[in-house]
């Protein structure tokens, strides 16, 4: 008695090979696109230098990028001391926002009473111009760290709260009925269904808040401060030191980009199904 083996159909083999080839092309395209931001950044610097040289723009109006980088190197001790102050305001304010806004978003999404009690005053607070109330923080808390931290929290809180409410409300109720009928507990439903479904929306709010965080700290330092990058920026502006202004702006840009990439990295770790979907 002879044993027969089932051979795969040629069409199936060709289809599998095509899918593998397509996946390989997508990976190659993603690797190429990872270098695009670097190329864009180098192109911006080159364009900046060419414009300054071609139009002979004075340094007090627009310095060359090389002059800005040289200024960062020569003034680095002073710049770094003030950068640490601004970084503390940004990171601590952003962290407190995360700790408060995401659980509060879950509470508002799951409770009608919380939505009616908490959401209206939060919305009203959001409508108040933050720059207008910033001087009040200086009057109440002084020129120190606390007033800057409070304004950073206030400006980054609302976008994350809204995205958290939307994320925790996005789940189809029919899935909840299904998990309930299968005997899943409330914690299991939250851990394996509601929270993973909400993560992509929450991370969208985190990216928005991360972008605002550095701006919020600088605005707070503009209103009243004796240290920080915002204070240095005001000093350089008042003395018409364009090179100093651009040096501070470069550091602020680096802080914003680094914080945004940090959020994206955490999203990459916590949402593996998103990576699988993009493969």
N, C-alpha and C positions, 0 to 999 in steps of 0.2 A: 504494500500500500504506500503510495507516494504522497508526500506532503506538498501541498501547493501553497505558495506565498502570494499574497495580494500585492500587485505592483501598483504604485500610484499612477493616476492618469497623467498624461502629458500636459493637459490643460491645468491641472492642479499644481504641477511642478513649475510651469511657466508663471502661474499667478503668484506663487510663493516667491519665486525669484524676482518678479517685478516689485512685489511689496518690499522685499529686502533692499533692492536697489533704490527704491523711492525713499525708504527710511535713511539709507546712507547719504543720499543727496540732501535730505533735510538736515541731517547732522552737519554736513559740510557747509551748508548755507548758514546755519546758526553760528558755526565757528568763524566764518567770514564776517558775519554781522557783528560779532563781538569786538572786532577791531575798528568798526566804523566810528564809534565815539572818539577813539584816540585819533584817528585820521581827521575827523571833524575839528577836534581841539587844536591839532597842529595847523590845520588850514586857517582857523580863526586867528591864531597867533601870527601866521605868515601874512595874512591879509592886513591885520592891524599894523605890523611893522612896515609893510609896503605903503599903506596909506599915509602913515606919519612921514616916511621918507619922501614919497612922491609929492605931497602937498606942503612939505617943509613946515609941519605943524610945530609950534613951540612946545617945549617940554612942560611949561606951566599950564598948557591947555590939554595936551594929550601926550604923555610920555611913551616911549617905546616899551614893548613887553620886557625887553632885556633890562631896561632901567628899573622896571617894577620888581623883577626877580632879584636884581642886585640890591635893591632897597630892602627887600624881605630878608636877604642874607645879612646885610650889615646891621639892620635893626632887630634881628631875630630875638635877642633876649627880652627886649621890651615888648615886642609883638607877642611872643609866646606867653609871657606873664599875663597879658590882657586877654589873650585867646583862652587861657585856662579859665578865667573868670566867666567869659561868655559861654564857654563849653559847659561849665557847671550849671549855669542858668538853663541852657538848652536841654541838656540830658536829664537833669533832675525834674524840670518842668514837664518834659515829654513823658518821663517815667510815671510821674504822679497822674498825668492825664490818662495814661493807659490803665493804671490801677483803678481809677474812679470811673472813667467813661464806659469801658466795656462791661463791667458788672451792672452799671446803671442802665446801659442799653438793654441788657438782658431783662432786667426788672421791668422796664417800661414796655418791652415787647411782650412779656408774659403776663402782665397785670394791667387790667383796665383802670383800676384805682390809681396805680402808679403813673399811668399815662395821663390821667386827668389832674393829678396833684403835682407831679414833678415836671412834666413837659412844658406847660404854659410858662412858668417862671424862667425856665431855662431858655425858651424861645425869646422871651422878653429881654433877658440878659444879653442874648446874642444880638439883638437889634440895637443895643446901645453901642455907639462908636467907641472902640477900645482906646483910641488915641485920646479921646475926650476924657475918659475916666482915669487914664494913666497918671495925670498930675495928682489925683486924689490919693492914689496908692503911695505916691511920694510923700504927701502930707501926712497920711496915716502911719506909714511904715518907715519913712526916711529914705535916704539915698543908698541904703545898703542892699544886701542880696535879696531880702524878702520881697520888696516891691517889684523887682525884675522877675522873680520867680512867679509871683502871683499873676502878673500880666501875661507871662508865657503860658501858664496853665489856662488862663481865661481865653486866649486866642486859639489855642490848639484843642480845647475841650469839645467844642460844638461839632466840628466835622467828624471827629471820631465817635461821638455819641450818636449822631444821625446814621452813620454807616453801621454802627453796632445794632441799633434798633432795626434797620433794614435787613441786616444779615440774619438776626435771630427771628425775623418775621417771614423770611423768604421760603421756609420749608412748607411743602404741600401738606395740608392737614390729613390727607388720605394716607400718607406714609406714617403719620403718628397713630392713626387708627390701626394700621397694619402691625406696627411694633407693639401696640397695646394688646392686640389680639394674640400675639405670639408670646405674651408674658414678659416683655421687657420692662424693667423698672424705669423710673424717671431718670435716674442717674445714667443708666445704660443708653436710654434714648438720647439724652443730652450729649454723652461722650461720643457715641458712635454715629449719630445722625445729625442732631441740631447744630452742634458746635462745628463739625467739619463742613457742613453746608454753609455756615455763616462766615467761615474764615476768609474766603476770597473777597467778600464785601468788606469785612473788617480791615483787611490789609489795604484795601483801596483808601479807606479813611485814615489808616496809619500813615500812608505815603503822603496824603494831603497834610496831615498834622505835622509830619516831619519836615515838610517844605516850609510850613508856616513858623515852626519853632524858632529857627534862627532869626527870621524877620521880627518875631515878637520880642526876642531878647534885645535886638538892636533898637527897636522902637522904645522899649523901656529904658535903655541906656541913653537914648536921645533926650528923653523927658527929664531925667535927672540922674546923673551918675558921676563918679570921680574915677572910674576904672572900667575896663572892658573894651572890646573892639568898637562899640558904638561911641564911646568917649574919645577914642583915638580918631575915629572918623570925623567927629565934630571938630576936634583940634586941627586936623589936617585941612578941613574945609575952611575954617576960620582964617588960617594962615595961607590959603591958596596953594597948599602943597599937594598938587595933583598926583605926584608919584606916591606920596603917603596914602592918599585916598584909594588909589588903585591897589596898593599893597594890602590894605585892609579888605577891600572888596574881593581880592583873590582868596584871602584866607576865609572869608565868609562863604564864598562859593565852594571851597573845599569842604567846609563843615557841612553845608547843605547836601552836597553830593554824597559825602561819606555816610551821613545819616540815612539818606534815601537808599543807598546800596545796602546798608545794614538791615533795613526793614525788608528789602527784597531778598536778602540772604536768609533771614528768619522765615520768610514766606516760602522760600525754596525748601527749607528743612521741614516745615510743618504741613506742607500741602504736596505730598509726593504724587497724588493722583493728578495734579495739574501738570507735573512733569511728564507723566505717562500719556496724558492727553495731547501734549505738544510733540511727542516723539513720532 
